[in-house]
Amino acid sequence: MLTAAADPVRWAVLDRLGDGTHCVCDLQAHVPIAANLLSYHLKVLRAAGLVTTERRGRWVDYTLAADAHEVLAAALPTALASSARSFVGVAP
């Protein structure tokens, strides 16, 4: 889980998705890498359960998973997880 989020490209994608749903074209404008690499990173984030997708015609929209903050906080070691939970507003 943390490996999926720790990559700088994937972290930038998660940061962008923090403000709402975005299509790949929008993500690519903010994460300047080749389309095939962006697709790979999105696949990793989907497999980790950190993002969800919805098909809109030929476009795919990506959204930060509703429980992404909690999932990441739960993946941290115990002492860090307590701090992260309080940071994101999740009760220990």
N, C-alpha and C positions, 0 to 999 in steps of 0.2 A: 504494500500500500504506500509506504513512505517513499519507496524507490520510484513509484509511478509519479508522485508529486514532486520529488526532489529535482528532477531534470529541469534545467532553466527554461527550455521551450515549453514543457508541459506546465510549469509554474506560471509562465506568462499567459498561457491559454486559460488556466484556472482563474487567474487574476481578471482577465477580460470577461470571462463568463460570470464573474461575481456581480456584474451589473445587469445581468439579464441574458436572454436567449440571443444567439448570434448564428448566422450561417457561416459556412466555411469561407466564403469570399470575404466576409467582414473580418474573420479571424486571421486570414492570410494577410490582410492589409495591416494588421497590428503585430503579427508575428512573421517577420520577413524570412521565410524559408520556402523551399520548393514545395509544391502542392503534394507530391508523394510523401515527403517527410512529415508534413503537417497531418496528412491522413494517418500515417503510422502513429504519431503521437496521440491523436484523437482516439485511435483504436486502443492504445494502452490505457488511456484514461477511462474509456468505456469499460474495458475488461476489469479495471480496478473498482468500478462502480462509482466513480467520481463525477461522471457526466452522463446525461441521458440524451437521446436523440428523438427527433420527430421528423418524418418525411413530409415535405411540402412540395408536391409535384416532383420535379427532378432535383430539388434542393433538399438538403438535410440541415435541420436546425439543431444546434447543440445548446444544452442548458446544464448548469451546475446542478448535480443531484441534490435533492432536498436535504439529505442527511450527510452531505460531503464534509461539513465542518465536524460533525460528531464522529464520523468514520475516521477522519484523520486524527482527531484528538484521541480516540480509542487506540489507535495504532502506536501512539507515543509511549515511551517508558512511563511507569507510574508517576514519578514526580513531575515530569513534564506534562503528562496528560492532565493532572489536576490543574496546573497553571493554564493550560490551553482551554480546558473546559470553562474555567471562570472567564477567560478572555473572550470566548465566543458565546458566553451566556448560557452554558449547559451546566445543570446541576451535577455535582460529582456522584 
